Amino acid sequence: MSFEMVESLVYLTLRKSAEVVFGLLLKKFWEWAFSDRNLKCSSNYLKMQLLILYLDWVLLKTPLKSLPPYSEEDE
């Protein structure tokens, strides 16, 4: 066997090993990302963000005249 042939064989072996390892890591990541616990947490986070956006919109829409007057005695 020539040196180029051995070098090529090593390269192909390393490349295939890297593909297999990357595939396994990707599979584990997708299993983790789409687990029930993560989906529930993401769902709750999204609901909270929507609530915050809605409250922000309502507060920006409310005219300042309709708010009660502010006094330093209220503190």
C-alpha positions, 0 to 999 in steps of 0.5 A, a space after each residue: 500500500 502506498 502512503 497516499 492510499 493509507 492517507 486517503 483511507 484514514 481521511 475517509 475513516 475519520 470523515 465517516 466517524 465524524 458523520 456518525 458522531 454528528 448524527 448521534 449528537 443531532 438526534 440527541 439534541 432533537 430528542 431533548 429540544 422536543 421533549 414534553 418538558 421543553 415544549 411546556 416550558 417554551 409554551 409558557 414562555 411564549 404565553 408570558 411574552 404575548 401577555 407582556 406585549 398585550 399589556 404594553 400595547 394596552 398601556 401605550 394606548 391608554 391616554 394619560 388624561 384617563 390616569 389618576 393624578 400623581 401626588 407625592 403624598 401617595 407614596 
